Amino acid sequence: MIQLYTWGTPNGRKVSIALEEMGLDYQVVPIDIGKDQQFTAEFLAVSPNNKIPAIREGDVTVFESGAILMYLARRSGRFLATEGTPDYWKTQEWLMWQMGGMGPMLGQAHHFLKFNPGVSTYAENRYHTEAQRLYGVLDRQLAQVDFVAGDLSIADFAIWPWVSRFEFQRIDLNDYTHVKRWYLQLAARSGFIKGYAQPNPDDVIPVP
């Protein structure tokens, strides 16, 4: 069985949502980052960067959420098109967009807008403006397709949990019609509901 080392963050929820949607059996190992449990020697053996999420399956360990999603897609044979096809590369594009842009920038927005307001007006304006720009990119893409890469894929699993923290980013989803439609559509799926609530069953998906 897959062991999932995780906490209730966007990166952690990517993987629990994927596992639920793929129908893979897994066991949750909570890593409470508020108590610095990510710095234990036991977790370091699984995740050399001391970051959640990470997985272990037998002798295989994988850290970094994007790599985990690719591993699970190949493991299950679902939510990733055949390698080398146009649909495969479209999914890769949007997965990398999240990993390299949306995640890091929205993470900074959380830091300054939600957890440290008033510390730096410059930083608040910078990351709020960038958050709005990224939502615009996503909204234009979703105006053309039902899901980010066309069909439901690991790209959606990667991006959606970051959008679920729209309140942290001071984003009004009503300003992004297509993102809101996509967000609510996925929020109604049982795999997203169950995956969002790992490892804290009281966590409920925010609804705009």
C-alpha positions in Angstrom: 0.0 0.0 0.0 1.1 3.5 -0.7 2.0 5.6 2.3 1.3 9.3 1.9 3.2 11.7 4.1 1.1 14.9 4.0 -0.6 17.9 5.7 -3.5 20.1 4.8 -1.7 22.4 2.3 -2.3 22.9 -1.4 0.7 20.7 -2.3 -0.4 18.0 0.1 -3.9 18.0 -1.2 -2.7 17.6 -4.8 -1.6 14.1 -4.0 -4.5 13.0 -1.8 -7.0 14.2 -4.4 -5.0 12.3 -7.1 -5.0 9.1 -5.0 -8.8 9.3 -4.4 -9.5 10.0 -8.1 -7.3 7.2 -9.2 -8.8 4.7 -6.8 -5.5 3.7 -5.3 -5.2 2.3 -1.8 -3.2 4.5 0.5 -2.4 5.1 4.1 -2.0 8.7 5.5 0.9 9.5 7.6 0.2 13.0 9.0 3.2 15.4 9.1 2.2 18.4 11.2 4.3 21.1 9.8 3.1 23.5 12.5 5.0 21.3 15.0 8.1 21.0 12.7 7.5 17.3 12.2 8.9 17.6 8.7 12.3 18.0 10.2 12.5 14.5 11.9 15.1 12.0 10.8 12.3 9.6 9.8 10.7 12.0 7.4 14.0 13.2 6.0 14.7 9.7 4.8 11.6 10.0 2.6 11.8 13.6 1.7 15.4 15.0 1.4 14.0 18.6 1.2 12.0 18.3 4.4 8.8 19.3 2.6 5.4 17.5 2.3 4.1 15.7 0.4 6.1 12.5 -0.1 5.1 8.9 -0.7 6.6 5.5 -0.1 5.6 2.3 -1.9 7.7 -0.7 -1.0 11.3 0.3 -1.7 10.3 3.3 -3.8 10.1 6.8 -2.2 9.1 9.9 -4.2 9.1 13.5 -3.0 8.1 16.8 -4.8 4.4 16.9 -5.6 4.8 17.2 -9.4 7.0 14.1 -9.5 4.5 12.2 -7.3 1.6 13.1 -9.6 3.5 11.7 -12.6 4.5 8.6 -10.7 0.8 8.0 -9.7 -0.5 8.6 -13.2 1.9 6.0 -14.5 1.1 3.7 -11.6 -2.6 3.9 -12.2 -2.6 4.4 -16.0 -5.0 7.3 -15.5 -5.2 11.1 -15.9 -2.1 11.4 -18.2 -2.2 10.8 -21.9 0.2 8.5 -23.7 3.7 9.8 -23.5 4.8 11.9 -26.5 1.3 12.7 -27.7 0.1 16.3 -28.0 -2.3 15.7 -25.0 0.6 14.4 -22.9 2.6 17.6 -23.6 -0.4 19.8 -22.9 -0.7 18.2 -19.5 3.0 18.6 -18.9 2.9 22.3 -19.8 0.2 23.1 -17.3 1.7 20.9 -14.6 5.0 22.8 -15.0 3.1 26.1 -15.1 1.7 25.3 -11.7 5.0 24.0 -10.3 7.1 26.9 -11.6 4.7 29.8 -11.5 1.3 29.5 -9.8 2.5 27.6 -6.7 5.5 29.7 -5.8 3.8 33.0 -6.5 0.6 32.2 -4.7 2.7 30.9 -1.8 4.3 34.3 -1.5 0.8 35.9 -1.7 -0.3 33.7 1.2 2.8 34.8 3.2 2.3 38.5 2.7 -1.4 38.9 2.2 -2.7 36.3 4.7 -0.1 35.7 7.3 1.9 38.9 7.4 -0.3 41.8 6.3 1.2 45.2 6.8 4.8 44.1 6.8 5.5 45.2 3.3 3.1 47.1 1.1 5.4 46.6 -1.9 5.3 42.8 -1.4 1.5 42.8 -0.9 1.0 44.7 -4.2 3.6 42.7 -6.1 2.2 39.3 -5.2 -1.5 40.3 -5.4 -0.9 41.7 -8.9 0.9 38.5 -9.9 -1.9 36.4 -8.4 -4.4 38.3 -10.5 -2.3 37.8 -13.6 -2.0 34.1 -13.1 -5.8 33.8 -12.5 -6.2 35.6 -15.8 -4.0 33.1 -17.6 -6.0 30.2 -16.1 -9.3 31.8 -16.9 -8.4 32.3 -20.6 -7.3 28.7 -20.9 -10.6 27.4 -19.2 -12.6 29.6 -21.6 -11.6 27.1 -24.3 -11.7 23.8 -22.5 -13.6 22.0 -19.8 -10.4 21.1 -17.9 -7.0 22.7 -17.9 -5.4 20.4 -20.4 -8.6 19.3 -22.2 -9.5 16.1 -20.3 -9.4 15.8 -16.6 -5.7 15.2 -15.7 -3.0 15.6 -13.1 -2.7 19.2 -14.2 -6.1 19.9 -12.7 -5.1 18.0 -9.5 -2.0 20.2 -9.2 -3.7 23.6 -9.8 -7.1 23.2 -8.1 -5.8 23.1 -4.5 -4.0 26.4 -5.0 -7.2 28.0 -6.3 -9.0 26.6 -3.2 -7.1 29.2 -1.2 -8.5 32.1 -3.2 -9.4 33.9 0.1 -5.8 33.8 1.2 -4.9 35.6 -2.1 -7.7 38.2 -1.8 -9.1 36.8 -5.1 -12.8 37.1 -5.9 -13.6 34.1 -8.1 -16.6 36.0 -9.5 -14.0 38.0 -11.4 -12.9 34.8 -13.2 -16.0 33.2 -14.6 -14.3 30.2 -16.2 -12.1 29.5 -13.2 -15.1 29.6 -10.9 -17.1 27.2 -13.2 -14.1 24.7 -13.2 -13.4 25.1 -9.5 -17.0 24.4 -8.4 -17.3 21.5 -10.9 -14.3 19.8 -9.4 -15.3 20.7 -5.8 -18.4 18.6 -6.2 -16.5 15.4 -7.1 -16.2 12.9 -4.3 -12.5 12.4 -4.9 -11.8 16.1 -4.4 -14.0 16.2 -1.3 -12.3 13.2 0.3 -8.8 14.2 -0.9 -9.2 17.8 0.4 -10.0 16.4 3.9 -6.7 14.6 4.3 -5.3 14.3 6.9 -7.8 16.6 8.7 -11.3 15.2 8.3 -12.9 18.5 9.5 -11.4 20.5 6.5 -14.2 21.6 4.2 -13.7 23.0 0.7 -14.2 26.7 0.5 -17.1 27.8 -1.7 -17.2 31.4 -3.1 
